[in-house]
């Protein structure tokens, strides 16, 4: 799978206060009591949670002008997007404002399951994308070639509408390293607690919210669970933004109506704008070219593949042995926040496709390369200090010795000091497994 991990930081630009839309009395309603919603559990990771316990996902609106960025953010943006050149691709950008009938007809023509109605708020956000932020749309149109096949594959497995692939457009602008001020992170902008709830590993070394594959799986589980509750995709999208608790309150205040535009005035401001922005993102990504926006040219194409390993390693070890730039490895593996694969269980490592074979052939030497300074040093010393204090072993000139006790076996000693029987024999010149009580063994060279 080919992934472009453009690591840029951006500042969310909040949309202005909007007057509640006037909702026609003829809108579909459902008089079912909202209390029944709260009794429907979600089955997640072998545990049961109620909808009100889900932590809201805070959006990371990707609707900024370059002039809104700070100097540091602008330099970061320029550095990280060096694969994408947007200089000329919007040179013929058309700023013509079209009649409402054109926008409405185009939205209706999209092959979607989710309803994409047109109104003044949707129109405002369409213009914000195609008129005020054409370079951003050009970037995302190009980056979508890398991410959308992944999203569609997972959405298809969960039998979800493909148009949900546009949620990361408004959440992260297709930036897997995006972080909001509230602490949400990754393409789908999961909060830490929500990410863990849906099976993502989030700790000091690994943040799977940044992993395009794992976070997409988690997002699909979340969306699928919400749909079993609301049976309305616009309400699901609203719940993704503000949490089901806020959606349930809005349904109550709307007299039990379960339609987004019916409960619109009762939702938080941010969520009132969220669904119109989602509709506008669908429009911009499908009709950007009709507004003179072309896909940003890419200077470097990278074919990648993913392998899994249980070995603890540092990306620097991979970089030095396989001749891959660290920046490139970090783009391909954004989930490893300190460049370390912890090991102990299976972790994914994304590499340029032509480096997978060499990695498999050289894995032992890669793991051994500067292991003491990169991944072993302090951990090994702490573990050894802990073991020696408990077991009675002692160190002389950097070598650890252990006095054999009654009942000890080489296998048991090897397990205690995290080494192999073969190593114990080599370090002590032993030709058999026979050992004697009272003798001393080297247990760490």
N, C-alpha and C positions, 0 to 999 in steps of 0.2 A: 504494500500500500504506500502511495506517495503522499507525504504530508509536508506542508510548508508551515513551519512553526515560526512565524514572524513575532519576535519577542519585543513588543513595544508597550510603553506605558502611556495611558491617556487619562485625561481628566473628564469625568462625566459632566455633561452640561444638562442641567435639569430643564424640563420644558415648563413654559409659563402656565400660570393658573388659567383654567378653562371653565367657562360657564357650563353647567350641566346641559346636556342635550335635551331638547324637548322630545319625549318619546311618545309616539302615536299610541292611542288607546287600542289600536287594532293589532299590536304586537302579540305574538303567541305567549301565553302564560301557562303556568302549571300551578294549580292550587295545592299541590302536595305540601304538607307541613314540613318546614325545614328541620324540625326536631328529628325527623326520621333520618336525616343525613348524618347526624352526629352519632347514630348508633351503628353505622356501617364501618367496620374495621378494615384497615389496610394490612395485608399480610406482607411483611417486609423482613427479610433476613431471619426467618424463623421466629419472629416476634410479632405481636399484634399491637398496633398503635391506632388511636382514633385520629380522625382528620384534624382535630384542633391541636394535636401535639406536633404537627409538622412545622418546622421552622421556616418562615417565609424566605424565599430566594430574592435577594435584592438585585434589581436590574442594573446593568452597567451600560447605560444608554450610549450608543455609538453615534451620536448626532452632534459633532463638534465642528467648528471651523478651525483651520490650522492656526489662525490668529489667537484662538482661545488658549493655546498651549503655552506653558512656561518655557523659558529658554532651555532648561535641562530636558524637559519632556520632548521638545522639538528636536534636540540633538539626538536623543535616544530613538525617536521615531525615524530620523534620517539614517542612523546607523543600522537599525534593525531591518529596515525595508530596502536595503541596498540590492536585494534580489528583484525588487519591483521598481520599475521606472514609470512614473506617472507624468513625466514632463510633457509629452506630446499627445498622450492618448485622449485628452479632453480638449484638444485645441479647437475642435469643431463643435464644442458643447453648445447645444441649443437651449436657450433660456426662455423660449416661448411658453407661455401658459396656455394650456389647451382647454377647450370647453369641458364642463363637467361630464357631459355625455361620453366623451372619449375615455376619460379615466374610469368611469363606471362600466363602460362596455369592455374595456381591457381587463378589469378585475373579474367581470362575469365570465370572460373567455378562458380564464385560467382553470385547468383541470384539477379542481380542489374538492375535498370532502368538507373542509372547514368553510363556513360561510364567511365571505369577504365583502361585507356591505360597504357602500360608499356614502360619505357625508362630509360635512365641512371639516371636521377634525381629521379625518383620513386624508382629505385633500391637503390640509396644512402640512402634514408630515410627509406626504409624497413630494411636495415642493421643497421641503427641507432637505430631503435626500437628493433629488435630481437637480435642484437649482443651487442650493447653498453648499452641498457637500459632494460634488461630482467626483473629486479625486478619491474620496473615501469609498464611494460606490465602485469606482474603477478598481481599487485595491481588492475589495471584497468579491467582486465578480471574478477576478483572477484566483483569489485564494479559495473560492468556493469549488473550483475544479479539484482541489485536493481534499477538502473536507466533506463535501456533499455526498460523494459515493460512500464514504464511511457512515455518515448519518443515515442515508437511505437504506443501507444494508441492515443496520440495527433496527431502524423504524419498521422495516418490512418484517423482520423476525417477530416483532411485538405486535404486528398487524395495526400499526398506527399510521395516520395520514402523513404522507411525505412532506407536506407543507410545514410540518413542525420543524423541519430542518432550518427554517428561517429564525427560530428563536435565538440561536447563538449569534445571529446578525445583530439583534438589538441588545443581547446580553453582553457580548464581548467583542463585537466586530471581528469575529473569527480569530481572536487572539488567545491561544491557550494559556498564556501567562498573565492575562488580564486579572487585576485585583481591584475590588471596589473599596471605598473608604470604610464600608461596614464590615469588610472581612470576607466577602464572597470572592470566589476565585475560579479560574478556568473558563473554558468555552461556554459552559452552561451556568456559570456563576453560582455554584453551590456554596452555601454557608458551611463551616466545618461540621457542625452538629448534624445538618441534613445529609452531608456527604457520608458521614460515618453511618448514619441511619440506613442509608441505601447501599452499604457495603463497600464504601471507598476507604482506603487506608490514608489517614492523615496524621502524620507525626513529624518529628524533627528532620527525618531523612527523606521521607516519601510523602508526596501530596498528590494522590491519584485524582484530585479534582482537576489537575493539569494534564492528566493523561487523556488524550482524545478518545480512545476506545473505551476505557473504563468509565469515564464520566458520561459518555453517550449511553452506555448500558444503564447507568444509574438514572439518568434523566428519563429514559424510556420506561423504567420501572415506576418512577414517580408519576409520569404522565398517564400511564396505563391505569395505575391505581386511582388517580383522580377522576378518570373518565368513568370508572365503575361506580363512582359516587354521583357525579353531576350529569352524565350523559349529554353534555353540551360542551363542545370544544372551546368556545370562547370563554365559558366559565372556568374550564380547566386552565386555559392560558392566564386568566385573571388570578386563579389560585396559585399558579406557578410564581406569579409576581408578588402577591401580598399575603399568601397563606390562606388556607381554607377557612380559618376562623373569621377573617375579615369578609370573605365571600359569604359565609353563612349569616353574618350579621346584616350584610346588605340585602340578602334574600328576605330575612325577617322584616326589615324596614320597608321593603317593597311589597309587603303583604303576601309573601310566599312565592312571588314570581321568580322563575328560574331561567331568565334570559338576560344576557349581559347588558343590552341596551335598556332593559327595564330596571335593572338594579344600578345602572351607571351613576345616578346622582348620589348614591349611598356608599360608593366605594371610595377608598383613599385616592387622593388626587393623582398620585403616581400611576395607580392601576387604571384610572379612567383614561389616561393617555396610553397605557401599555398596549391594549388591544388595537387601537387605531395605528400605533407605530408598527405593530406586527403586520397589519394589513398593508401599510405603506412599504414595509420591507419586502413583502411578497411582490408588490408592484415594481419597486425599484430594481430588484434583482432580476426580474423577468423582462422589464421594458426599459432598462437603462440605455440600451443601444438606440432605442427610438428617440431618446433625448440627446443623442450625440455623445454618449459616454461609452468608451471602448474599454475592454479589459486591459488592465495595466500589463505592459510587456514584462516578461520575466527573463532575467539575464542568465539564470542558471537553473536548469532542470535537474532534479535529483530523484532517482529511482531508489526506493527504500524497501527493506524487508525487516521483519521482526522475529527475533528468536527469544527463547526463554531460558533463563539460567537460575540455578539455586546458589551460585557462588557469590560471595561478597567481593565486590570490586569497585574501583574508582574509575570514573570516566577518563581520567588522565592516563591510566594504564592502557585503556583502549586506544586513546588518542595517539600516544607515543608509539605503540606497537603496530597500529594499522595505518598510521599516517592520516588521521582524520582531525581536522581542526576542532578544538574544544567548543568554539561557538556553534559549529555545525552539530556536534553531538548534543549540546544543550538544547538546541532547537528541536532536535528529533526526540529528545527524552526530557521534556519539561517537568515531568513529575518528580525528578530527583533533585530536590532543592539544594542539596549540598554535594552534588555530583557523585553520590555514593549509592550503589545498589546494596541494600543491607544483607542479602543472602539469607539462608535458613529456610526459605520457601521460594517458589517460582516467581521470578520477576521478569518483565519484558524489557528487552533492549532493542531499540530501533537503530538500524545501521544502513548506510548506503548499500544497495543490493550487491555491489561487487565486493563488499568487505565481509559478507556473511561467511563465505567459504573460508577465507583466511582466519576469521575469528575462531571458527570451529577447530581448524587445524592447530592454531596457536593458543588455545584457551589456557592451557596450563602455564605457559610462559607469560601470558598476559597477566594472569592472576598473581604470579610470582614477582612480576616487575615492580620494584620499589614497594613491595607489600608492607614492609616494616614501617616505612615512613608515611605511607598513604592511608593504609587501612588497619594495620595491626598495632602500631606502636603503643599508644596509651591504653587502648583496650586490653592488649596482651599483658601489659605491666600490671594493670588493675586486677585482671583475672588471676594472674600469677600471685600477686600479693595476697589476694583473698584465699587462694588455694594453699599457699605455704603456711598462712596463719592457722588454717583449719587442720591441715594434714601433718604439720610438723616438718615439712620439707625446709631446706635452707639453701641460700645462694652463696657461692664463692666465686669471685672474679667473673660475675655475670652468668655463671652456670648454676642451675638448680639441681640439688641432690635430694634423694629421698631414701630413708632407711626402711628396708623391707620388714614388714611385720608378719606375724603368724597368720596364715590364711590368705596372704596376698598372692595374686597371680599377675602375670605380665598383662593379661587382658584387662584386669581390674585397675591396675596402676595406669595403663595407657588411657583408659576412660577417665580416670580421676584427673589426669593432667592434660587431657585433650591432645593426645598424640597417638601414634599408631604403635602396635607391637613391633613392627618392622623398624621403626625409628629407634625404639628402646634398645633393640638388639644391635643396631648399627652404632649408637652412641656408647654402648657398654661392651661391645665386642662379644656378644653372646651368640652361641651357635645353636642353642636349644631354648625351649621355654622354661627350663628348670631354673628356679631361683631359691635362695636360702635366706631364712630369717636372719636379720642383723646385718646383712650385706647392704652396701650403698649403691644406688643406681642414679645415673644421670637421667633426669626427666625433662630437662630443657637445656639445649645447647646455647 
